[in-house]
Amino acid sequence: MKILDVGCGNKKREGSIGIDSNPKTQADVIHDLNRFPYPFEENQFEEIYVTHCIEHLDNVIAVMEELHRIGKSGCRVIIEAPYFSGQDAFSDPTHKHFFTSRSFDYFTGDFPEFSFYSSKARFKKLDFHIDFWKVHMLGGVRLQNYLGCGFLANQLTGIYEKFFAFIFPAQSIRYVLEVVK
């Protein structure tokens, strides 16, 4: 299986090809990730990881179109990024974007009201998971488990995002997408 690790830094996934803009990393390929095309032929990869990288890049739409180009049909694209309500989303001054459960619906066709802006790159959303890195404590009681924040966030996402996301903030979100060609 041919795997790409985009923005791999010094935690490149075993067995993958790492690409990063920083020459001080474990990357196999040094390339400015804001410049397109990436130095790969079309339909090369069966799995692509983008772990806490996409939030630093200028143009999310262009990045997704490029991942679509270099991924084979059925390629799994796994993206981990800061959640919009998380403290860490705003702690890093190099972050340019934050994400919700619907951020990548733009590429699935599930945002028909914006279809006239739509990218030609299509993905199927297989899964997403909102993560709470830090357990919320109050008087020794784990609020995440006690109040069911994890359940609420991941099973009743619309309610959580509209009413509770800034009361019990999550830290990151993980998407699993599939390239559709």
Residue pairs with C-beta under 8 A, 6 or more apart in sequence:
1 15
1 46
1 47
2 17
2 44
2 45
2 46
2 47
3 13
3 15
3 16
3 17
3 45
3 46
3 47
3 48
3 49
4 16
4 17
4 18
4 19
4 40
4 44
4 45
4 47
4 48
4 49
4 70
5 12
5 13
5 16
5 17
5 18
5 19
5 49
5 51
6 19
6 33
6 48
6 49
6 50
6 53
6 54
6 67
7 19
7 20
7 21
7 33
7 50
7 51
7 52
7 53
7 54
7 56
8 16
8 18
8 19
8 20
8 25
8 26
8 27
8 51
9 20
9 22
9 25
9 26
10 25
10 26
11 26
11 51
12 18
12 25
12 26
12 27
12 28
13 49
16 49
17 28
17 29
18 25
18 26
18 27
18 28
18 29
19 27
19 28
19 29
19 30
19 31
19 33
19 38
19 39
20 26
20 27
20 29
20 30
20 31
20 33
21 30
21 31
21 32
21 33
21 34
22 30
23 30
29 39
31 38
31 39
33 53
33 57
33 63
34 57
34 58
34 59
36 62
36 65
36 66
37 66
37 69
38 66
38 70
40 70
41 70
42 69
42 70
43 70
43 71
43 72
43 73
43 181
44 70
44 71
44 72
45 70
45 71
45 72
45 75
46 71
46 72
46 74
46 75
46 76
47 75
47 76
47 77
47 78
48 67
48 70
48 71
48 75
48 76
48 77
48 78
49 78
50 63
50 67
50 77
50 78
50 79
50 80
50 81
51 78
51 79
51 80
52 80
52 81
52 82
52 172
54 60
54 63
54 79
54 81
54 97
55 81
55 82
55 89
55 95
55 96
55 97
55 98
55 99
56 94
56 95
56 96
57 63
57 96
57 97
58 96
60 97
61 106
61 119
64 104
64 107
64 119
64 121
64 123
65 119
65 120
65 121
67 77
67 121
67 179
68 107
68 121
68 122
68 123
68 179
68 181
69 121
71 77
71 179
72 179
72 181
73 179
73 180
73 181
74 178
74 179
75 178
75 179
76 126
76 176
76 177
76 178
76 179
77 123
77 175
77 176
77 177
77 178
77 179
78 174
78 175
78 176
78 177
79 104
79 174
79 175
79 177
80 172
80 173
80 174
80 175
81 97
81 98
81 99
81 172
81 173
81 175
82 88
82 89
82 95
82 98
82 99
82 171
82 172
82 173
83 89
83 98
83 99
83 100
83 130
83 131
83 165
83 169
83 170
83 171
83 172
83 173
84 98
84 99
84 100
84 165
85 165
85 166
85 169
85 170
86 98
86 133
86 169
86 170
86 171
86 172
87 169
87 171
88 133
88 171
88 172
89 95
89 98
90 98
99 173
100 161
100 173
101 128
101 130
101 157
101 161
101 173
102 110
102 111
103 173
103 175
104 123
104 125
104 175
104 177
105 111
105 125
106 114
106 117
106 118
106 119
107 119
107 121
107 122
107 123
107 177
108 122
108 123
108 124
108 125
108 177
109 115
109 118
109 122
110 125
111 118
122 179
122 180
122 181
123 177
123 178
123 179
123 180
124 177
124 178
124 180
125 175
125 176
125 177
126 176
126 177
126 178
127 175
127 176
128 173
128 174
128 175
128 176
129 154
129 173
129 174
130 150
130 153
130 154
130 157
130 160
130 170
130 172
130 173
131 170
131 171
131 172
131 173
131 174
132 144
132 149
132 150
132 153
132 168
132 170
132 171
133 171
133 172
134 171
135 142
135 143
135 144
135 145
136 142
136 143
136 144
136 149
136 168
137 143
143 149
143 168
144 150
144 168
147 168
149 160
149 164
149 168
149 170
152 159
152 160
152 164
153 160
153 161
153 164
153 165
153 168
153 170
